[in-house]
Amino acid sequence: MSETVRGVVARSKGAPVELVDIVIPAPGPHDVVVRIQSCGVCHTDLHYREGGINDEFPFLLGHEAAGIVEAVGDAVTHVVAGDFVILNWRAVCGECRACKRGRPWYCFASHNASKKMTLIDGTELSPALGIGAFADKTLVHEGQCTKVAPDADPAVAGLLGCGVMAGIGAAMNTGNVSRGDTVAVIGCGGVGDAAIAGARLAGARTIIAIDRDPQKLSWATEFGATHTIDATKTDVVEQIQEYTDGFGADVVIDAVGRPETWKQAFYGRDLAGTVVLVGVPTPDMTIDMPLIDLFSHGGALKSSWYGDSLPERDFPMLVDLYLQGRLPLERFVTERIALDQVEKAFSAMHAGEVLRSVVVW
């Protein structure tokens, strides 16, 4: 049976979001209704509101979420009612060419719910990243639900659903940071600080945080940065080399995603080092570089989608590390807000005042 709940909707490009009634349909065979307990306010949601993803308005925003499974479709075997889950936007299909080649973190056909949530008048909603969790409840595919330890704080655990996983995975999965490595992270917002936390967890000996904001550099040290660079005061590449015995870092992670920061990452790495691009550039950005530099520096130039994560593998492990006190995920939660404060949270995020505002129920 369908039900009516509250949800935060973006009706048109750039317009303030609205808290309205939405309709959650009865789940299809492989669908799950989840009662949301927390949802982080992510830059991706703002990109949706600004029309930066696509123009399939109206959007039901929110995707960094945790909650309780409330109802399941007839064919669901993955979870049961009462399970505490983190939602994810990579419900791997197991059938596409990436999955069949043993690289499911690149899955090209991720599953989503079989039915559409709607406004009261029947207008279909486009859920952000196939989730739509700025709502009392949402409808997702069973594969989008990852069961984790139920004693985890939902406001903390839910952040693994996007930004924090993207950063940790950029270091540990894409960058393959290992013990004794030197690492530099450009951009110390939520994703960059998560990359720093991931590098520390992996055993990096030197972790260099780079930003233009002293507050963000201060946050970075709390997550494990051993050195900081204020990009407004010094040459970033030269300073990275100074902190790495003149060689450059083994892995440089660009969590900004601009041509100038990518070049800093490229030239700030050691010979045969690795560049990881996890910050998302806009379509108009281009890079003009000598081809000989790309050849002569060797190494690897990678982009990281969702931290090259597998939710079923990574979420439970990272939650367990958090519960053991080995991964300070709680430090990402700057403030806890109500569902009707999302628009205000967008302003705080844009101003760089928070790592994460988290809607809690």
C-alpha positions in Angstrom: 0.0 0.0 0.0 1.3 3.5 -0.8 1.8 6.1 1.9 2.3 9.8 2.1 5.4 11.3 3.9 7.4 14.5 3.9 10.2 15.1 1.4 12.6 17.9 0.3 12.0 18.6 -3.3 13.9 20.8 -5.9 11.2 21.9 -8.4 13.4 24.0 -10.8 16.9 25.1 -11.4 18.3 27.3 -8.7 14.9 27.6 -6.8 14.9 27.1 -3.0 14.0 23.6 -2.0 10.6 22.9 -0.6 9.4 20.5 2.1 6.2 18.9 0.7 4.1 15.8 0.9 5.3 13.0 -1.4 3.9 9.5 -2.1 5.9 6.3 -1.5 4.4 3.5 -3.6 4.1 -0.1 -2.3 7.5 -1.9 -3.0 7.9 -3.9 -6.2 9.3 -7.4 -6.0 13.0 -6.3 -5.3 12.2 -3.0 -3.7 12.6 -1.9 -0.1 10.9 0.9 1.9 13.4 2.4 4.4 12.5 4.7 7.3 15.2 7.3 7.2 17.0 8.1 10.5 19.7 10.4 9.1 20.9 12.0 5.8 23.9 14.2 5.2 23.8 17.3 3.1 26.2 16.7 0.3 27.4 19.0 -2.5 25.9 16.6 -5.0 22.4 17.5 -3.7 23.2 21.2 -4.4 24.4 20.3 -7.9 21.1 18.6 -8.5 19.2 21.7 -7.3 21.4 23.9 -9.5 20.8 21.7 -12.6 24.4 20.6 -12.7 23.6 16.9 -12.9 20.7 16.9 -15.4 17.4 18.7 -15.9 15.0 15.9 -14.8 13.1 18.1 -12.3 11.5 17.8 -9.8 14.2 16.1 -7.7 13.7 14.4 -4.4 17.1 15.3 -2.8 19.2 13.5 -0.3 21.4 10.3 -0.6 23.9 10.1 2.3 21.5 8.1 4.5 21.0 5.5 7.1 17.8 4.0 8.4 15.6 1.0 9.2 14.1 -1.4 6.6 10.4 -1.1 7.1 8.9 -3.1 4.2 10.2 -5.4 1.5 9.0 -6.7 -1.8 8.0 -10.3 -2.4 11.3 -11.4 -4.0 13.7 -9.5 -1.6 16.3 -11.8 0.0 19.0 -9.3 0.8 17.5 -7.6 3.9 14.5 -8.0 6.2 12.3 -5.6 8.0 14.1 -4.2 11.1 17.6 -4.2 9.6 19.7 -1.1 10.1 21.2 -0.1 6.7 23.3 2.4 5.0 21.9 3.4 1.5 24.2 3.3 -1.5 24.0 4.3 -5.1 26.1 1.3 -6.4 23.8 -1.7 -6.3 25.9 -3.8 -8.6 24.1 -5.8 -11.2 26.5 -8.8 -11.5 25.8 -9.0 -15.2 27.4 -6.0 -17.0 30.9 -6.3 -18.6 32.5 -4.6 -15.6 30.9 -7.1 -13.1 31.7 -10.1 -15.3 35.4 -9.0 -15.5 35.6 -9.0 -11.7 35.5 -5.2 -11.4 32.1 -4.6 -9.9 33.1 -1.2 -8.4 32.8 0.0 -12.0 29.3 -1.5 -12.5 27.7 0.1 -15.5 24.1 -1.0 -14.7 23.5 -0.3 -11.0 20.0 -1.2 -9.8 17.4 1.3 -8.6 13.8 0.9 -7.4 11.3 -0.4 -9.9 8.7 2.3 -9.1 8.7 6.1 -9.0 7.9 8.2 -5.9 5.7 11.1 -6.8 4.2 14.4 -5.6 0.7 14.3 -4.3 -0.6 15.3 -7.8 1.1 12.3 -9.4 4.1 14.1 -10.8 7.1 11.6 -10.8 10.1 12.5 -8.8 13.7 12.0 -9.8 15.5 10.7 -6.6 19.0 12.0 -6.1 21.5 9.3 -7.1 18.6 6.9 -7.2 17.9 7.3 -3.5 16.0 10.5 -2.5 16.5 10.4 1.3 15.6 13.9 2.4 12.3 12.2 3.3 10.7 10.4 6.2 10.9 7.2 4.1 12.2 6.3 0.7 12.0 3.5 -1.9 15.1 1.8 -3.1 16.3 -1.5 -4.7 17.3 -4.1 -2.1 20.9 -3.9 -3.4 21.0 -0.3 -2.4 20.7 -1.3 1.3 23.9 -2.4 3.1 23.3 -3.9 6.5 25.8 -2.7 9.2 26.2 -2.9 13.0 23.0 -1.6 14.5 24.7 0.2 17.4 26.4 2.7 15.1 25.1 6.3 15.3 23.0 6.8 12.2 24.2 10.4 11.7 27.7 9.0 11.5 27.2 5.8 9.6 25.1 7.4 6.9 27.9 9.6 5.7 29.6 6.5 4.3 26.8 6.6 1.7 28.7 9.1 -0.4 31.3 11.7 0.5 33.2 10.0 3.2 33.4 6.7 1.3 34.5 8.7 -1.8 37.5 10.1 0.1 38.5 7.0 2.1 38.2 4.9 -1.1 40.2 7.4 -3.1 43.1 6.8 -0.7 42.7 3.1 0.1 41.1 1.7 -3.1 42.0 3.9 -6.0 45.3 5.3 -4.7 46.4 2.0 -3.1 48.1 3.9 -0.2 50.1 1.5 1.8 52.4 1.6 4.9 55.2 4.0 4.7 53.8 6.0 1.7 53.9 9.8 1.4 50.5 11.3 0.5 49.3 14.8 -0.3 45.6 15.8 -0.4 44.5 19.0 -2.2 41.2 20.3 -0.8 40.3 19.6 2.8 36.5 19.6 2.9 34.6 16.4 3.7 36.0 14.3 0.9 39.6 15.5 1.3 39.5 14.9 5.1 38.1 11.5 4.5 41.0 10.8 2.1 43.4 11.9 4.9 41.7 9.6 7.3 41.9 6.8 4.8 45.6 7.4 4.2 46.3 7.4 8.0 44.3 4.2 8.3 46.4 2.6 5.5 49.7 3.5 7.4 51.0 6.5 5.4 54.0 8.0 7.2 53.6 11.5 5.8 50.2 13.1 5.0 50.2 16.6 3.6 47.0 18.7 3.7 46.6 21.5 1.2 43.9 24.2 1.3 43.3 27.9 1.2 41.2 28.0 4.4 43.0 27.9 7.8 40.0 26.3 9.4 40.0 23.5 6.9 43.7 22.9 7.5 43.0 22.7 11.2 40.3 20.1 10.6 42.7 18.2 8.4 45.2 17.8 11.3 42.4 16.2 13.4 42.0 13.5 10.8 45.7 12.7 10.6 47.5 15.2 8.5 51.2 15.5 9.6 51.9 18.7 7.6 49.7 21.5 6.2 50.2 23.9 3.3 48.3 27.2 2.9 48.0 27.5 -0.8 47.6 31.2 -0.6 51.0 31.7 0.9 53.4 29.3 -0.8 54.1 27.3 -4.0 52.2 24.1 -3.4 54.4 21.9 -5.5 57.6 23.2 -4.0 56.3 22.7 -0.5 55.1 19.2 -1.2 58.6 18.4 -2.4 60.2 20.0 0.7 58.1 17.7 2.9 59.0 14.6 0.9 62.8 14.9 0.8 62.7 16.7 -2.5 61.0 13.8 -4.4 57.3 14.5 -4.3 54.5 12.4 -2.8 53.9 8.8 -3.7 50.1 9.5 -4.0 48.5 12.9 -4.5 44.7 13.2 -4.2 42.9 16.1 -5.9 39.7 16.6 -3.9 38.9 19.9 -5.6 38.7 19.0 -9.3 40.0 22.0 -11.1 42.7 22.3 -13.8 45.1 24.2 -11.5 44.7 21.7 -8.6 45.1 18.7 -10.9 48.4 20.2 -12.3 49.6 20.7 -8.7 48.8 17.1 -8.1 50.6 16.0 -11.2 53.8 17.9 -10.6 53.7 17.4 -6.8 54.0 13.6 -7.1 57.2 11.6 -7.2 58.4 9.9 -10.4 56.1 7.0 -11.1 53.7 8.3 -8.4 50.0 8.3 -8.6 47.5 11.1 -9.1 43.9 10.4 -7.9 41.2 12.8 -9.1 38.1 12.5 -6.8 36.9 16.1 -6.9 34.4 16.5 -9.7 35.2 19.0 -12.5 32.6 20.8 -14.6 32.2 19.9 -18.3 33.8 23.2 -19.5 37.2 22.6 -17.7 40.2 21.7 -19.9 43.9 21.0 -19.3 46.7 22.0 -21.7 50.0 20.3 -20.9 53.2 19.1 -22.7 52.7 15.5 -23.7 56.3 14.8 -22.9 55.5 15.6 -19.2 52.8 12.9 -19.1 55.3 10.5 -20.7 58.4 11.3 -18.6 56.8 11.3 -15.2 55.3 7.8 -15.6 53.1 6.4 -12.8 49.4 6.4 -12.9 46.7 9.1 -13.4 43.4 7.9 -12.0 39.9 9.1 -11.4 38.0 7.7 -8.4 34.2 7.1 -8.7 32.6 6.6 -5.3 36.1 5.7 -4.0 36.0 2.6 -6.2 34.0 1.1 -3.4 31.9 -2.0 -3.0 29.4 -1.1 -0.3 28.9 -4.7 0.8 32.6 -5.0 1.4 33.5 -1.6 2.6 30.6 -0.2 4.7 30.5 -2.9 7.4 34.3 -2.9 7.7 34.5 0.9 8.1 31.6 1.0 10.6 33.4 -1.7 12.6 36.6 0.4 12.6 34.6 3.4 13.7 33.0 1.5 16.6 36.5 0.3 17.6 37.7 3.9 17.8 40.1 3.5 14.9 38.3 5.7 12.4 37.0 9.1 13.7 33.9 9.3 11.5 32.0 11.3 14.2 34.3 14.3 13.5 32.6 14.8 10.1 29.3 15.7 11.7 29.5 19.4 12.2 25.8 20.0 13.0 22.6 18.0 13.3 19.6 19.7 11.7 15.9 19.2 11.0 14.4 18.3 7.7 13.1 21.8 7.1 16.7 23.3 7.4 18.2 21.8 4.2 18.2 25.1 2.3 20.0 26.8 5.2 22.5 23.9 5.3 23.3 24.5 1.6 24.3 28.0 2.4 26.6 26.9 5.3 28.2 24.2 3.0 28.8 26.7 0.2 30.4 29.1 2.7 32.8 26.4 3.9 31.4 26.6 7.5 30.8 22.9 7.9 32.2 19.5 7.0 28.7 18.0 7.1 25.3 19.1 8.2 23.2 16.0 8.9 19.5 15.8 8.9 18.3 13.6 11.8 14.9 12.3 12.6 
